[in-house]
Amino acid sequence: MAHKAESKAKPRRRRSPELAVRHARPMREGVPADQTNLTPQERALLPDPDWVTEDDADVIISLRRLRRPGRTYTLDEVMHRLGYDVAR
């Protein structure tokens, strides 16, 4: 019978799950508001003025787009232009 050679690899050191949880950084969704280019009015809209979540950013971006110069169209106007029947 052939003799299997022993591996020279070092065994992996495993941490206990309790230790891993204890040293983990607290997860925070979003980015700090200080790292953004928010105006004071936009920052006042945030539920937590120190953090910006993805949902908060979506609202702020849409409000910025509404303030942009140019013609805005309602959904009814777009649907009518595309040939859909808009009945309410």
Buried (B, 14 or more C-beta within 10 A) or exposed (E): EEEEEEEEEEEEEEEEEEEEEEEEEEEEEBEEBEEBEBEEEBBEEBEEEEBBBEEBBEEBEEEEEEEEEEEEEEEEEEEEEEEEEEEE
